Structures are given as structure tokens and as C-alpha cells.
Amino acid sequence: MRQQRGGIGGGRRGDEPGLLTRAVDRVFRFVRLAEFEILFVLFFLVAFLLFKDLMSRPEYNQLFVKKPDLDDPWP
């Protein structure tokens, strides 16, 4: 008969980590590898959202839509 070890994790084979542990390790390894690219994309995404929010306000939109006054002598 096979002998079973007691304690926590006694059903696992050897010192092999569990599935969840391996998945989390792979995610962290990927994040460490692609850290600069992830931050680069996040920076432009946040900048785009802020710019889009600012440009959607009516007081900013009038700067682009308003036609210049042609009767004014100053340029």
C-alpha cells in the first residue's frame, strides 16, 4: 500500500507547486518582462481620456468653432 503524508498539502506529488501558484508566477513574470510597454500604453490611454474629456466641454469647443471677428482692426 502507498503511504500518505500528513499535514497540509499531503496529497500533492513532491514539491511541485499548485496550478494557481504557477499561473500567478507566469503573470508576474510577464508583467516584469513587459513593464515598460504596459506603462507606455497606460500613459497614452490616460492622456487620451483626459484630452477627450476636456475637448468635449462646450467652453473648450467654442475655441475651435467660433469664427474670428472680421471688423476688429487688430490681427
mmJSON file of the N, C-alpha and C atoms, coordinates in Angstrom:
{"data_MODEL":{"atom_site":{
"group_PDB":["ATOM","ATOM","ATOM","ATOM","ATOM","ATOM","ATOM","ATOM","ATOM","ATOM","ATOM","ATOM","ATOM","ATOM","ATOM","ATOM","ATOM","ATOM","ATOM","ATOM","ATOM","ATOM","ATOM","ATOM","ATOM","ATOM","ATOM","ATOM","ATOM","ATOM","ATOM","ATOM","ATOM","ATOM","ATOM","ATOM","ATOM","ATOM","ATOM","ATOM","ATOM","ATOM","ATOM","ATOM","ATOM","ATOM","ATOM","ATOM","ATOM","ATOM","ATOM","ATOM","ATOM","ATOM","ATOM","ATOM","ATOM","ATOM","ATOM","ATOM","ATOM","ATOM","ATOM","ATOM","ATOM","ATOM","ATOM","ATOM","ATOM","ATOM","ATOM","ATOM","ATOM","ATOM","ATOM","ATOM","ATOM","ATOM","ATOM","ATOM","ATOM","ATOM","ATOM","ATOM","ATOM","ATOM","ATOM","ATOM","ATOM","ATOM","ATOM","ATOM","ATOM","ATOM","ATOM","ATOM","ATOM","ATOM","ATOM","ATOM","ATOM","ATOM","ATOM","ATOM","ATOM","ATOM","ATOM","ATOM","ATOM","ATOM","ATOM","ATOM","ATOM","ATOM","ATOM","ATOM","ATOM","ATOM","ATOM","ATOM","ATOM","ATOM","ATOM","ATOM","ATOM","ATOM","ATOM","ATOM","ATOM","ATOM","ATOM","ATOM","ATOM","ATOM","ATOM","ATOM","ATOM","ATOM","ATOM","ATOM","ATOM","ATOM","ATOM","ATOM","ATOM","ATOM","ATOM","ATOM","ATOM","ATOM","ATOM","ATOM","ATOM","ATOM","ATOM","ATOM","ATOM","ATOM","ATOM","ATOM","ATOM","ATOM","ATOM","ATOM","ATOM","ATOM","ATOM","ATOM","ATOM","ATOM","ATOM","ATOM","ATOM","ATOM","ATOM","ATOM","ATOM","ATOM","ATOM","ATOM","ATOM","ATOM","ATOM","ATOM","ATOM","ATOM","ATOM","ATOM","ATOM","ATOM","ATOM","ATOM","ATOM","ATOM","ATOM","ATOM","ATOM","ATOM","ATOM","ATOM","ATOM","ATOM","ATOM","ATOM","ATOM","ATOM","ATOM","ATOM","ATOM","ATOM","ATOM","ATOM","ATOM","ATOM","ATOM","ATOM","ATOM","ATOM","ATOM","ATOM","ATOM","ATOM","ATOM","ATOM","ATOM"],
"id":[1,2,3,4,5,6,7,8,9,10,11,12,13,14,15,16,17,18,19,20,21,22,23,24,25,26,27,28,29,30,31,32,33,34,35,36,37,38,39,40,41,42,43,44,45,46,47,48,49,50,51,52,53,54,55,56,57,58,59,60,61,62,63,64,65,66,67,68,69,70,71,72,73,74,75,76,77,78,79,80,81,82,83,84,85,86,87,88,89,90,91,92,93,94,95,96,97,98,99,100,101,102,103,104,105,106,107,108,109,110,111,112,113,114,115,116,117,118,119,120,121,122,123,124,125,126,127,128,129,130,131,132,133,134,135,136,137,138,139,140,141,142,143,144,145,146,147,148,149,150,151,152,153,154,155,156,157,158,159,160,161,162,163,164,165,166,167,168,169,170,171,172,173,174,175,176,177,178,179,180,181,182,183,184,185,186,187,188,189,190,191,192,193,194,195,196,197,198,199,200,201,202,203,204,205,206,207,208,209,210,211,212,213,214,215,216,217,218,219,220,221,222,223,224,225],
"type_symbol":["N","C","C","N","C","C","N","C","C","N","C","C","N","C","C","N","C","C","N","C","C","N","C","C","N","C","C","N","C","C","N","C","C","N","C","C","N","C","C","N","C","C","N","C","C","N","C","C","N","C","C","N","C","C","N","C","C","N","C","C","N","C","C","N","C","C","N","C","C","N","C","C","N","C","C","N","C","C","N","C","C","N","C","C","N","C","C","N","C","C","N","C","C","N","C","C","N","C","C","N","C","C","N","C","C","N","C","C","N","C","C","N","C","C","N","C","C","N","C","C","N","C","C","N","C","C","N","C","C","N","C","C","N","C","C","N","C","C","N","C","C","N","C","C","N","C","C","N","C","C","N","C","C","N","C","C","N","C","C","N","C","C","N","C","C","N","C","C","N","C","C","N","C","C","N","C","C","N","C","C","N","C","C","N","C","C","N","C","C","N","C","C","N","C","C","N","C","C","N","C","C","N","C","C","N","C","C","N","C","C","N","C","C","N","C","C","N","C","C","N","C","C","N","C","C"],
"label_atom_id":["N","CA","C","N","CA","C","N","CA","C","N","CA","C","N","CA","C","N","CA","C","N","CA","C","N","CA","C","N","CA","C","N","CA","C","N","CA","C","N","CA","C","N","CA","C","N","CA","C","N","CA","C","N","CA","C","N","CA","C","N","CA","C","N","CA","C","N","CA","C","N","CA","C","N","CA","C","N","CA","C","N","CA","C","N","CA","C","N","CA","C","N","CA","C","N","CA","C","N","CA","C","N","CA","C","N","CA","C","N","CA","C","N","CA","C","N","CA","C","N","CA","C","N","CA","C","N","CA","C","N","CA","C","N","CA","C","N","CA","C","N","CA","C","N","CA","C","N","CA","C","N","CA","C","N","CA","C","N","CA","C","N","CA","C","N","CA","C","N","CA","C","N","CA","C","N","CA","C","N","CA","C","N","CA","C","N","CA","C","N","CA","C","N","CA","C","N","CA","C","N","CA","C","N","CA","C","N","CA","C","N","CA","C","N","CA","C","N","CA","C","N","CA","C","N","CA","C","N","CA","C","N","CA","C","N","CA","C","N","CA","C","N","CA","C","N","CA","C","N","CA","C","N","CA","C","N","CA","C","N","CA","C"],
"label_alt_id":[null,null,null,null,null,null,null,null,null,null,null,null,null,null,null,null,null,null,null,null,null,null,null,null,null,null,null,null,null,null,null,null,null,null,null,null,null,null,null,null,null,null,null,null,null,null,null,null,null,null,null,null,null,null,null,null,null,null,null,null,null,null,null,null,null,null,null,null,null,null,null,null,null,null,null,null,null,null,null,null,null,null,null,null,null,null,null,null,null,null,null,null,null,null,null,null,null,null,null,null,null,null,null,null,null,null,null,null,null,null,null,null,null,null,null,null,null,null,null,null,null,null,null,null,null,null,null,null,null,null,null,null,null,null,null,null,null,null,null,null,null,null,null,null,null,null,null,null,null,null,null,null,null,null,null,null,null,null,null,null,null,null,null,null,null,null,null,null,null,null,null,null,null,null,null,null,null,null,null,null,null,null,null,null,null,null,null,null,null,null,null,null,null,null,null,null,null,null,null,null,null,null,null,null,null,null,null,null,null,null,null,null,null,null,null,null,null,null,null,null,null,null,null,null,null],
"label_comp_id":["MET","MET","MET","ARG","ARG","ARG","GLN","GLN","GLN","GLN","GLN","GLN","ARG","ARG","ARG","GLY","GLY","GLY","GLY","GLY","GLY","ILE","ILE","ILE","GLY","GLY","GLY","GLY","GLY","GLY","GLY","GLY","GLY","ARG","ARG","ARG","ARG","ARG","ARG","GLY","GLY","GLY","ASP","ASP","ASP","GLU","GLU","GLU","PRO","PRO","PRO","GLY","GLY","GLY","LEU","LEU","LEU","LEU","LEU","LEU","THR","THR","THR","ARG","ARG","ARG","ALA","ALA","ALA","VAL","VAL","VAL","ASP","ASP","ASP","ARG","ARG","ARG","VAL","VAL","VAL","PHE","PHE","PHE","ARG","ARG","ARG","PHE","PHE","PHE","VAL","VAL","VAL","ARG","ARG","ARG","LEU","LEU","LEU","ALA","ALA","ALA","GLU","GLU","GLU","PHE","PHE","PHE","GLU","GLU","GLU","ILE","ILE","ILE","LEU","LEU","LEU","PHE","PHE","PHE","VAL","VAL","VAL","LEU","LEU","LEU","PHE","PHE","PHE","PHE","PHE","PHE","LEU","LEU","LEU","VAL","VAL","VAL","ALA","ALA","ALA","PHE","PHE","PHE","LEU","LEU","LEU","LEU","LEU","LEU","PHE","PHE","PHE","LYS","LYS","LYS","ASP","ASP","ASP","LEU","LEU","LEU","MET","MET","MET","SER","SER","SER","ARG","ARG","ARG","PRO","PRO","PRO","GLU","GLU","GLU","TYR","TYR","TYR","ASN","ASN","ASN","GLN","GLN","GLN","LEU","LEU","LEU","PHE","PHE","PHE","VAL","VAL","VAL","LYS","LYS","LYS","LYS","LYS","LYS","PRO","PRO","PRO","ASP","ASP","ASP","LEU","LEU","LEU","ASP","ASP","ASP","ASP","ASP","ASP","PRO","PRO","PRO","TRP","TRP","TRP","PRO","PRO","PRO"],
"label_asym_id":["A","A","A","A","A","A","A","A","A","A","A","A","A","A","A","A","A","A","A","A","A","A","A","A","A","A","A","A","A","A","A","A","A","A","A","A","A","A","A","A","A","A","A","A","A","A","A","A","A","A","A","A","A","A","A","A","A","A","A","A","A","A","A","A","A","A","A","A","A","A","A","A","A","A","A","A","A","A","A","A","A","A","A","A","A","A","A","A","A","A","A","A","A","A","A","A","A","A","A","A","A","A","A","A","A","A","A","A","A","A","A","A","A","A","A","A","A","A","A","A","A","A","A","A","A","A","A","A","A","A","A","A","A","A","A","A","A","A","A","A","A","A","A","A","A","A","A","A","A","A","A","A","A","A","A","A","A","A","A","A","A","A","A","A","A","A","A","A","A","A","A","A","A","A","A","A","A","A","A","A","A","A","A","A","A","A","A","A","A","A","A","A","A","A","A","A","A","A","A","A","A","A","A","A","A","A","A","A","A","A","A","A","A","A","A","A","A","A","A","A","A","A","A","A","A"],
"label_entity_id":["1","1","1","1","1","1","1","1","1","1","1","1","1","1","1","1","1","1","1","1","1","1","1","1","1","1","1","1","1","1","1","1","1","1","1","1","1","1","1","1","1","1","1","1","1","1","1","1","1","1","1","1","1","1","1","1","1","1","1","1","1","1","1","1","1","1","1","1","1","1","1","1","1","1","1","1","1","1","1","1","1","1","1","1","1","1","1","1","1","1","1","1","1","1","1","1","1","1","1","1","1","1","1","1","1","1","1","1","1","1","1","1","1","1","1","1","1","1","1","1","1","1","1","1","1","1","1","1","1","1","1","1","1","1","1","1","1","1","1","1","1","1","1","1","1","1","1","1","1","1","1","1","1","1","1","1","1","1","1","1","1","1","1","1","1","1","1","1","1","1","1","1","1","1","1","1","1","1","1","1","1","1","1","1","1","1","1","1","1","1","1","1","1","1","1","1","1","1","1","1","1","1","1","1","1","1","1","1","1","1","1","1","1","1","1","1","1","1","1","1","1","1","1","1","1"],
"label_seq_id":[1,1,1,2,2,2,3,3,3,4,4,4,5,5,5,6,6,6,7,7,7,8,8,8,9,9,9,10,10,10,11,11,11,12,12,12,13,13,13,14,14,14,15,15,15,16,16,16,17,17,17,18,18,18,19,19,19,20,20,20,21,21,21,22,22,22,23,23,23,24,24,24,25,25,25,26,26,26,27,27,27,28,28,28,29,29,29,30,30,30,31,31,31,32,32,32,33,33,33,34,34,34,35,35,35,36,36,36,37,37,37,38,38,38,39,39,39,40,40,40,41,41,41,42,42,42,43,43,43,44,44,44,45,45,45,46,46,46,47,47,47,48,48,48,49,49,49,50,50,50,51,51,51,52,52,52,53,53,53,54,54,54,55,55,55,56,56,56,57,57,57,58,58,58,59,59,59,60,60,60,61,61,61,62,62,62,63,63,63,64,64,64,65,65,65,66,66,66,67,67,67,68,68,68,69,69,69,70,70,70,71,71,71,72,72,72,73,73,73,74,74,74,75,75,75],
"pdbx_PDB_ins_code":[null,null,null,null,null,null,null,null,null,null,null,null,null,null,null,null,null,null,null,null,null,null,null,null,null,null,null,null,null,null,null,null,null,null,null,null,null,null,null,null,null,null,null,null,null,null,null,null,null,null,null,null,null,null,null,null,null,null,null,null,null,null,null,null,null,null,null,null,null,null,null,null,null,null,null,null,null,null,null,null,null,null,null,null,null,null,null,null,null,null,null,null,null,null,null,null,null,null,null,null,null,null,null,null,null,null,null,null,null,null,null,null,null,null,null,null,null,null,null,null,null,null,null,null,null,null,null,null,null,null,null,null,null,null,null,null,null,null,null,null,null,null,null,null,null,null,null,null,null,null,null,null,null,null,null,null,null,null,null,null,null,null,null,null,null,null,null,null,null,null,null,null,null,null,null,null,null,null,null,null,null,null,null,null,null,null,null,null,null,null,null,null,null,null,null,null,null,null,null,null,null,null,null,null,null,null,null,null,null,null,null,null,null,null,null,null,null,null,null,null,null,null,null,null,null],
"Cartn_x":[0.825,0.0,0.866,0.286,1.001,0.825,1.923,1.873,1.515,0.632,0.251,0.93,1.373,1.973,0.869,1.12,0.146,0.431,-0.409,-0.184,-0.868,-0.599,-1.218,-0.541,-1.314,-0.771,-0.208,-0.686,-0.167,-0.524,-1.535,-1.953,-1.139,-0.304,0.48,1.692,2.153,3.338,4.591,5.48,6.782,6.626,7.513,7.485,6.934,6.173,5.612,4.563,4.692,3.698,2.349,1.317,-0.027,-0.278,-1.416,-1.788,-1.951,-2.612,-2.824,-1.5,-0.605,0.708,1.495,1.459,2.172,1.569,0.225,-0.433,-0.061,-0.078,0.282,1.743,2.621,4.04,4.234,3.488,3.616,3.111,2.034,1.517,2.541,3.119,4.124,5.372,5.767,6.925,6.656,5.433,5.066,5.047,4.505,4.434,5.831,6.729,8.106,8.786,8.484,9.102,8.573,7.278,6.65,6.249,6.955,6.572,6.584,7.629,7.723,6.605,6.339,5.303,3.925,3.672,2.377,2.212,3.244,3.174,3.06,3.729,3.669,2.243,1.603,0.231,-0.727,-0.546,-1.421,-1.291,-0.062,0.14,-0.638,-0.539,-1.246,-2.752,-3.196,-4.627,-5.199,-4.511,-4.969,-4.908,-3.841,-3.728,-4.844,-5.164,-6.241,-7.586,-7.855,-9.131,-9.264,-8.177,-8.223,-8.426,-7.717,-7.851,-9.26,-9.79,-11.139,-12.17,-11.988,-12.911,-12.835,-11.641,-11.503,-12.104,-11.905,-12.385,-13.888,-14.518,-15.96,-16.761,-16.102,-16.806,-17.113,-18.277,-18.668,-17.74,-17.206,-16.357,-15.05,-14.537,-13.342,-13.691,-14.861,-15.267,-15.477,-15.86,-16.088,-14.805,-13.67,-12.396,-12.177,-12.643,-12.421,-13.539,-14.74,-15.899,-16.105,-15.75,-16.013,-15.219,-15.924,-15.258,-14.69,-13.562,-12.961,-13.813,-13.742,-14.46,-13.679,-14.288,-13.588,-13.566,-14.393,-14.417,-13.316,-12.661,-11.633,-10.353,-9.781,-8.577,-7.323,-7.313,-6.128,-6.152,-4.982,-4.952,-5.309],
"Cartn_y":[-1.19,0.0,1.25,2.282,3.542,4.322,4.919,5.684,7.132,7.693,9.083,9.949,11.114,12.057,12.843,13.209,14.005,15.481,16.323,17.762,18.418,19.7,20.484,20.15,19.938,19.638,18.242,17.36,15.998,15.219,15.658,14.941,15.275,16.284,16.677,15.775,15.744,14.938,15.778,15.378,16.049,17.497,18.329,19.76,20.584,19.98,20.659,21.676,22.957,23.962,23.698,24.241,24.043,24.83,24.555,25.191,26.702,27.119,28.545,29.266,28.648,29.246,29.412,28.406,28.509,29.586,29.708,30.728,32.13,32.33,33.639,33.952,32.973,33.187,33.595,32.982,33.338,34.749,35.146,36.507,37.516,37.28,38.206,38.242,37.107,37.073,37.9,37.796,38.57,40.064,40.435,41.851,42.427,41.661,42.135,42.296,41.398,41.449,42.632,42.893,43.908,45.146,45.447,46.568,47.897,48.168,49.452,49.604,48.56,48.629,48.838,48.181,48.332,49.764,50.313,51.69,52.69,52.423,53.278,53.356,52.211,52.169,52.824,52.566,53.181,54.698,55.201,56.648,57.273,56.711,57.284,57.103,56.031,55.82,56.863,57.108,58.115,59.507,59.818,61.125,61.32,60.28,60.368,60.61,59.89,60.058,61.462,61.975,63.335,64.373,64.231,65.163,65.109,63.909,63.74,64.383,64.214,64.807,66.331,66.894,68.349,68.916,68.25,68.753,68.586,67.767,67.573,68.652,69.483,70.548,71.709,72.336,73.389,74.607,74.997,76.194,75.982,74.751,74.464,74.287,73.768,73.511,74.811,75.888,77.166,77.761,77.404,77.909,77.456,76.255,75.703,76.08,76.334,76.567,78.05,78.895,80.334,80.952,81.745,82.414,83.754,84.159,85.422,86.615,87.676,88.908,89.652,89.852,90.482,92.003,92.593,94.058,94.568,93.722,94.118,94.493,95.7,96.106,95.34,94.836,94.117,92.694,92.145,90.781,89.736],
"Cartn_z":[0.0,0.0,0.0,-0.497,-0.577,0.72,1.171,2.405,2.096,2.872,2.672,3.706,3.235,4.17,4.857,6.057,6.794,6.625,7.154,7.118,5.932,5.798,4.735,3.415,2.385,1.064,0.963,1.773,1.769,0.519,-0.229,-1.43,-2.663,-2.609,-3.782,-3.959,-5.213,-5.521,-5.363,-4.509,-4.346,-3.939,-4.438,-4.115,-5.272,-6.137,-7.302,-6.844,-7.273,-6.867,-7.544,-6.962,-7.483,-8.767,-9.365,-10.631,-10.461,-9.411,-9.172,-8.937,-8.198,-7.943,-9.236,-10.094,-11.381,-12.26,-12.257,-13.077,-12.592,-11.277,-10.723,-11.017,-10.902,-11.22,-12.67,-13.585,-15.003,-15.265,-14.6,-14.774,-14.28,-13.094,-12.567,-13.446,-13.992,-14.88,-16.136,-16.681,-17.869,-17.563,-16.406,-16.041,-15.853,-15.248,-15.097,-16.447,-17.377,-18.701,-19.509,-19.454,-20.291,-19.496,-18.429,-17.562,-18.303,-19.065,-19.771,-20.792,-21.549,-22.576,-21.96,-20.836,-20.168,-19.671,-19.054,-18.567,-19.718,-20.828,-22.008,-22.547,-22.692,-23.197,-22.207,-20.914,-19.914,-19.903,-20.072,-20.103,-21.251,-22.448,-23.587,-23.477,-22.877,-22.677,-21.717,-20.614,-19.653,-20.276,-21.003,-21.656,-22.678,-23.442,-24.43,-23.752,-22.667,-21.972,-21.365,-20.793,-20.248,-21.349,-22.454,-23.566,-24.142,-24.289,-24.825,-23.903,-22.605,-21.641,-21.691,-21.797,-21.866,-23.147,-24.256,-25.536,-25.709,-24.895,-25.039,-24.311,-23.524,-22.806,-23.756,-23.612,-24.564,-24.558,-23.388,-23.372,-24.133,-24.166,-24.957,-26.429,-26.688,-28.064,-28.823,-28.144,-28.809,-29.357,-28.807,-29.334,-30.768,-31.079,-32.417,-33.388,-32.881,-33.736,-34.008,-33.061,-33.163,-34.31,-35.124,-36.242,-35.759,-36.276,-35.824,-36.26,-35.473,-35.778,-36.86,-38.032,-39.157,-39.054,-38.193,-38.049,-37.128,-36.439,-35.485,-36.244,-35.996,-36.74,-36.296,-35.102,-34.639,-35.173,-35.478,-36.007,-34.991],
"occupancy":[1.0,1.0,1.0,1.0,1.0,1.0,1.0,1.0,1.0,1.0,1.0,1.0,1.0,1.0,1.0,1.0,1.0,1.0,1.0,1.0,1.0,1.0,1.0,1.0,1.0,1.0,1.0,1.0,1.0,1.0,1.0,1.0,1.0,1.0,1.0,1.0,1.0,1.0,1.0,1.0,1.0,1.0,1.0,1.0,1.0,1.0,1.0,1.0,1.0,1.0,1.0,1.0,1.0,1.0,1.0,1.0,1.0,1.0,1.0,1.0,1.0,1.0,1.0,1.0,1.0,1.0,1.0,1.0,1.0,1.0,1.0,1.0,1.0,1.0,1.0,1.0,1.0,1.0,1.0,1.0,1.0,1.0,1.0,1.0,1.0,1.0,1.0,1.0,1.0,1.0,1.0,1.0,1.0,1.0,1.0,1.0,1.0,1.0,1.0,1.0,1.0,1.0,1.0,1.0,1.0,1.0,1.0,1.0,1.0,1.0,1.0,1.0,1.0,1.0,1.0,1.0,1.0,1.0,1.0,1.0,1.0,1.0,1.0,1.0,1.0,1.0,1.0,1.0,1.0,1.0,1.0,1.0,1.0,1.0,1.0,1.0,1.0,1.0,1.0,1.0,1.0,1.0,1.0,1.0,1.0,1.0,1.0,1.0,1.0,1.0,1.0,1.0,1.0,1.0,1.0,1.0,1.0,1.0,1.0,1.0,1.0,1.0,1.0,1.0,1.0,1.0,1.0,1.0,1.0,1.0,1.0,1.0,1.0,1.0,1.0,1.0,1.0,1.0,1.0,1.0,1.0,1.0,1.0,1.0,1.0,1.0,1.0,1.0,1.0,1.0,1.0,1.0,1.0,1.0,1.0,1.0,1.0,1.0,1.0,1.0,1.0,1.0,1.0,1.0,1.0,1.0,1.0,1.0,1.0,1.0,1.0,1.0,1.0,1.0,1.0,1.0,1.0,1.0,1.0,1.0,1.0,1.0,1.0,1.0,1.0],
"B_iso_or_equiv":[0.0,0.0,0.0,0.0,0.0,0.0,0.0,0.0,0.0,0.0,0.0,0.0,0.0,0.0,0.0,0.0,0.0,0.0,0.0,0.0,0.0,0.0,0.0,0.0,0.0,0.0,0.0,0.0,0.0,0.0,0.0,0.0,0.0,0.0,0.0,0.0,0.0,0.0,0.0,0.0,0.0,0.0,0.0,0.0,0.0,0.0,0.0,0.0,0.0,0.0,0.0,0.0,0.0,0.0,0.0,0.0,0.0,0.0,0.0,0.0,0.0,0.0,0.0,0.0,0.0,0.0,0.0,0.0,0.0,0.0,0.0,0.0,0.0,0.0,0.0,0.0,0.0,0.0,0.0,0.0,0.0,0.0,0.0,0.0,0.0,0.0,0.0,0.0,0.0,0.0,0.0,0.0,0.0,0.0,0.0,0.0,0.0,0.0,0.0,0.0,0.0,0.0,0.0,0.0,0.0,0.0,0.0,0.0,0.0,0.0,0.0,0.0,0.0,0.0,0.0,0.0,0.0,0.0,0.0,0.0,0.0,0.0,0.0,0.0,0.0,0.0,0.0,0.0,0.0,0.0,0.0,0.0,0.0,0.0,0.0,0.0,0.0,0.0,0.0,0.0,0.0,0.0,0.0,0.0,0.0,0.0,0.0,0.0,0.0,0.0,0.0,0.0,0.0,0.0,0.0,0.0,0.0,0.0,0.0,0.0,0.0,0.0,0.0,0.0,0.0,0.0,0.0,0.0,0.0,0.0,0.0,0.0,0.0,0.0,0.0,0.0,0.0,0.0,0.0,0.0,0.0,0.0,0.0,0.0,0.0,0.0,0.0,0.0,0.0,0.0,0.0,0.0,0.0,0.0,0.0,0.0,0.0,0.0,0.0,0.0,0.0,0.0,0.0,0.0,0.0,0.0,0.0,0.0,0.0,0.0,0.0,0.0,0.0,0.0,0.0,0.0,0.0,0.0,0.0,0.0,0.0,0.0,0.0,0.0,0.0],
"pdbx_formal_charge":[null,null,null,null,null,null,null,null,null,null,null,null,null,null,null,null,null,null,null,null,null,null,null,null,null,null,null,null,null,null,null,null,null,null,null,null,null,null,null,null,null,null,null,null,null,null,null,null,null,null,null,null,null,null,null,null,null,null,null,null,null,null,null,null,null,null,null,null,null,null,null,null,null,null,null,null,null,null,null,null,null,null,null,null,null,null,null,null,null,null,null,null,null,null,null,null,null,null,null,null,null,null,null,null,null,null,null,null,null,null,null,null,null,null,null,null,null,null,null,null,null,null,null,null,null,null,null,null,null,null,null,null,null,null,null,null,null,null,null,null,null,null,null,null,null,null,null,null,null,null,null,null,null,null,null,null,null,null,null,null,null,null,null,null,null,null,null,null,null,null,null,null,null,null,null,null,null,null,null,null,null,null,null,null,null,null,null,null,null,null,null,null,null,null,null,null,null,null,null,null,null,null,null,null,null,null,null,null,null,null,null,null,null,null,null,null,null,null,null,null,null,null,null,null,null],
"auth_seq_id":[1,1,1,2,2,2,3,3,3,4,4,4,5,5,5,6,6,6,7,7,7,8,8,8,9,9,9,10,10,10,11,11,11,12,12,12,13,13,13,14,14,14,15,15,15,16,16,16,17,17,17,18,18,18,19,19,19,20,20,20,21,21,21,22,22,22,23,23,23,24,24,24,25,25,25,26,26,26,27,27,27,28,28,28,29,29,29,30,30,30,31,31,31,32,32,32,33,33,33,34,34,34,35,35,35,36,36,36,37,37,37,38,38,38,39,39,39,40,40,40,41,41,41,42,42,42,43,43,43,44,44,44,45,45,45,46,46,46,47,47,47,48,48,48,49,49,49,50,50,50,51,51,51,52,52,52,53,53,53,54,54,54,55,55,55,56,56,56,57,57,57,58,58,58,59,59,59,60,60,60,61,61,61,62,62,62,63,63,63,64,64,64,65,65,65,66,66,66,67,67,67,68,68,68,69,69,69,70,70,70,71,71,71,72,72,72,73,73,73,74,74,74,75,75,75],
"auth_comp_id":["MET","MET","MET","ARG","ARG","ARG","GLN","GLN","GLN","GLN","GLN","GLN","ARG","ARG","ARG","GLY","GLY","GLY","GLY","GLY","GLY","ILE","ILE","ILE","GLY","GLY","GLY","GLY","GLY","GLY","GLY","GLY","GLY","ARG","ARG","ARG","ARG","ARG","ARG","GLY","GLY","GLY","ASP","ASP","ASP","GLU","GLU","GLU","PRO","PRO","PRO","GLY","GLY","GLY","LEU","LEU","LEU","LEU","LEU","LEU","THR","THR","THR","ARG","ARG","ARG","ALA","ALA","ALA","VAL","VAL","VAL","ASP","ASP","ASP","ARG","ARG","ARG","VAL","VAL","VAL","PHE","PHE","PHE","ARG","ARG","ARG","PHE","PHE","PHE","VAL","VAL","VAL","ARG","ARG","ARG","LEU","LEU","LEU","ALA","ALA","ALA","GLU","GLU","GLU","PHE","PHE","PHE","GLU","GLU","GLU","ILE","ILE","ILE","LEU","LEU","LEU","PHE","PHE","PHE","VAL","VAL","VAL","LEU","LEU","LEU","PHE","PHE","PHE","PHE","PHE","PHE","LEU","LEU","LEU","VAL","VAL","VAL","ALA","ALA","ALA","PHE","PHE","PHE","LEU","LEU","LEU","LEU","LEU","LEU","PHE","PHE","PHE","LYS","LYS","LYS","ASP","ASP","ASP","LEU","LEU","LEU","MET","MET","MET","SER","SER","SER","ARG","ARG","ARG","PRO","PRO","PRO","GLU","GLU","GLU","TYR","TYR","TYR","ASN","ASN","ASN","GLN","GLN","GLN","LEU","LEU","LEU","PHE","PHE","PHE","VAL","VAL","VAL","LYS","LYS","LYS","LYS","LYS","LYS","PRO","PRO","PRO","ASP","ASP","ASP","LEU","LEU","LEU","ASP","ASP","ASP","ASP","ASP","ASP","PRO","PRO","PRO","TRP","TRP","TRP","PRO","PRO","PRO"],
"auth_asym_id":["A","A","A","A","A","A","A","A","A","A","A","A","A","A","A","A","A","A","A","A","A","A","A","A","A","A","A","A","A","A","A","A","A","A","A","A","A","A","A","A","A","A","A","A","A","A","A","A","A","A","A","A","A","A","A","A","A","A","A","A","A","A","A","A","A","A","A","A","A","A","A","A","A","A","A","A","A","A","A","A","A","A","A","A","A","A","A","A","A","A","A","A","A","A","A","A","A","A","A","A","A","A","A","A","A","A","A","A","A","A","A","A","A","A","A","A","A","A","A","A","A","A","A","A","A","A","A","A","A","A","A","A","A","A","A","A","A","A","A","A","A","A","A","A","A","A","A","A","A","A","A","A","A","A","A","A","A","A","A","A","A","A","A","A","A","A","A","A","A","A","A","A","A","A","A","A","A","A","A","A","A","A","A","A","A","A","A","A","A","A","A","A","A","A","A","A","A","A","A","A","A","A","A","A","A","A","A","A","A","A","A","A","A","A","A","A","A","A","A","A","A","A","A","A","A"],
"auth_atom_id":["N","CA","C","N","CA","C","N","CA","C","N","CA","C","N","CA","C","N","CA","C","N","CA","C","N","CA","C","N","CA","C","N","CA","C","N","CA","C","N","CA","C","N","CA","C","N","CA","C","N","CA","C","N","CA","C","N","CA","C","N","CA","C","N","CA","C","N","CA","C","N","CA","C","N","CA","C","N","CA","C","N","CA","C","N","CA","C","N","CA","C","N","CA","C","N","CA","C","N","CA","C","N","CA","C","N","CA","C","N","CA","C","N","CA","C","N","CA","C","N","CA","C","N","CA","C","N","CA","C","N","CA","C","N","CA","C","N","CA","C","N","CA","C","N","CA","C","N","CA","C","N","CA","C","N","CA","C","N","CA","C","N","CA","C","N","CA","C","N","CA","C","N","CA","C","N","CA","C","N","CA","C","N","CA","C","N","CA","C","N","CA","C","N","CA","C","N","CA","C","N","CA","C","N","CA","C","N","CA","C","N","CA","C","N","CA","C","N","CA","C","N","CA","C","N","CA","C","N","CA","C","N","CA","C","N","CA","C","N","CA","C","N","CA","C","N","CA","C","N","CA","C","N","CA","C","N","CA","C","N","CA","C"],
"pdbx_PDB_model_num":[1,1,1,1,1,1,1,1,1,1,1,1,1,1,1,1,1,1,1,1,1,1,1,1,1,1,1,1,1,1,1,1,1,1,1,1,1,1,1,1,1,1,1,1,1,1,1,1,1,1,1,1,1,1,1,1,1,1,1,1,1,1,1,1,1,1,1,1,1,1,1,1,1,1,1,1,1,1,1,1,1,1,1,1,1,1,1,1,1,1,1,1,1,1,1,1,1,1,1,1,1,1,1,1,1,1,1,1,1,1,1,1,1,1,1,1,1,1,1,1,1,1,1,1,1,1,1,1,1,1,1,1,1,1,1,1,1,1,1,1,1,1,1,1,1,1,1,1,1,1,1,1,1,1,1,1,1,1,1,1,1,1,1,1,1,1,1,1,1,1,1,1,1,1,1,1,1,1,1,1,1,1,1,1,1,1,1,1,1,1,1,1,1,1,1,1,1,1,1,1,1,1,1,1,1,1,1,1,1,1,1,1,1,1,1,1,1,1,1,1,1,1,1,1,1]
}}}
